[in-house]
C-alpha cells in the first residue's frame, strides 16, 4: 500500500469516528503511522484531504454500480443489483452518518457544503438511470428529480439512519424487498 492510500484510509477512519471538526492532522498522521509533514506532501490542508476522501468514495460507488448495470437486464433487475451493491458500502457510510450528525449538531460550513455536493452527485446519478429507463419504456414517466431524491433518501434512511434508532441493522434482503415492493413496483410500466 502506498503512503497516500495509507493517509486516506487513516483520515477516513478519523473522520468517521470523530467527524470533520474534531479530526486533526496529528491524529491522521498517528493513525497512518507517518509524520505530519508526509500528509502535507499529498494534501495542502485538512479540507483538501476531506474532499479527496468523500469524492473518492462517491467515485468508487459509481464505478461499482456501472460495472454491474447491464442493458440486457430490466430496470428492476438492475435496480436490485445496484441496491445490493450499495448495501455493501454500508461500512463506508459510517463516514456519511457521522458527517450528517456533525452537520446537524455543529453546522460546520465545510461539512454542510460537502454533504450538499454529495447528495447532488448521487441524486444526479440516480436520475440519469431513471431517465434511461423512461426512454427505454421500462418505467412510466415520472418527475425524475423527485423520484431520484426519494430513492436516495429512502436508501440512506434504511442503510444508515435505521441503525441509530434500532439495535440491529436491517438485513439486506429486507431493504431490497421494501424497495422492490414499494418504490420500484410503482415505477414499472
N, C-alpha and C positions, 0 to 999 in steps of 0.2 A: 504494500500500500504506500502511495506517495504522501509526502508531507501535507500538501494542500488537502487531499482527501481526509487525512487524519484530523486536520484542523476543522474541516467541515463537519465530520462526524462528532467531534468533541463539542463544537458550537451547537449543533443540533440537540445534543443531549442537554447542554446547559440551558439553552433557550426553552426546551421542553420542560425542564424541571423548575427553572427559576423565572422564566419569562424574559422579555427583552430588557426591561429596565434594570432588573437585578443581576443580569449576566454581565460579567466583566471580562475584559480581555485576559486578565490574570487567571480567572477560572478556566477559560478556554485553553490557555497555554498549559495549565496544570493537567487538565483532562486529556489534552493531546500529547502530553509529555514532550513539549517543545518550549523553547524560550519565547517570551512575548514578542521579541523582535522578529522571530521567524513568521509569526502571524502577519506582521506588517509587510513582509516581503510579498505576500499574496493579496492582502486586503488592507486598504488605507485606513479603515476605521470599522467600528462595530456595525454601523449601519450598512456598509458595503457587504460585510460578512453575512449579516442578517438577510439582505436581499438575495445574495447568492444561494443561501440555503432554501429560502422559500421558493424561489423560481426554479431551482434545480428539482425540488420536489414536484412542482407542477409539471415541468417538462418530462420527468420520469413517469408520472401518472399518464400523461398524454401519450407517450411512446408505448407504454404497456397497453393502453386501450387501442391505439392504432394497430398494434401488432395482432390483436385478436379479432378486430372487426373485419367482416368479410361481406362482399356484395352478394355472395351465394346464400347468405343466411337472411332470414326475415328480420325486420326491425326488432320484434320481440325477442328473438333468439340472440341477436347482437346485444340488445339492452341487458338481457340476463347475464351474458358472459362478461360484459363490461362492469355490471354491478358486482359480480363475484370478484373480478379483478380489483375493483376499488376497495372492496372489503378486506383484501389482502393488505391494503395500505393503512388499516386502522391504527397500527402501532405508530406509524409516521404521523398520523393525525393527532397524536398527543401534543405535538407542537402547535397545531392549529387550535386545539382545545385550550391550551394554556394561553395562547395569544388572544383568543376571544374573551377569556376570563379577565386577562390583564386589561384589555380594551374597555371592558365594562367597568372594572374597578378603578382604574387609574387614568383612563382616557389618554394613554400615551400617543401623541400625534404620529410617530413613525409606525406604530402598530396599527393605528386606525387606517393610515394610508395604505399599508401593505395588505391588510385584510380586505379593503375595498378592491384593490387591484387583483388579489387572488380570486375573490368572488366573481369579478367581471371576467377574468380569464376563463374560469371554469364554466360559468353560465354561457359565455360566448361559444365555447367548445361544444357544450351540450346542444345549444341552439343550432349549430351547423349540422349536427346529426339529425335533429328533428326536421330541419328544412329539407335535407336529403330524403328522409323517409316520406315527407309530404309530397315532394316532387316525384318520387317513385310510386306514389299512391298506396303506400303501405300503412299510413296512418291518415286520419282525417285532418283537414285543415284546422289549425288551432292558432292561438296567439303564441307564437314561438317563444318570444322572450319570457312571457309569464309562465309557460309550461317548463321551460328550461330552469327558471328560477325555482319553481315548485319542486322539481326533481332534485336540484342541488340542496335546497333547504331540508327536504324530507330525508335525503341521504345523510346529511350532517346530523339531523336530529336522531336518526337511528344508530349511526356509526359512532357518534361522539357524545351527544347530549344525554342519551338514554343512560349511559354508564354513570353519569353524575348523580342521578336520582334513583338508581336501581342497583341492587347488589351485584348483578351479573350483566355482562354484555349480551345483547341479543344474538342468538345463533344466526349464522349467515343464511341458512335455509329459511328462517322465519322472516328476515328482512326481504329476501328475494320474493318470498311468497306474498308479502304485503304489497310490494311494488307491482308484481305480476297481476294480482287480483284487484288492484285499485287503479293506480295511475296508468300502467301500460294497457290494461284491458279497456280503459275508457278512451284510449287513443286509436286503437286498432279499428280500421275501416270495415 
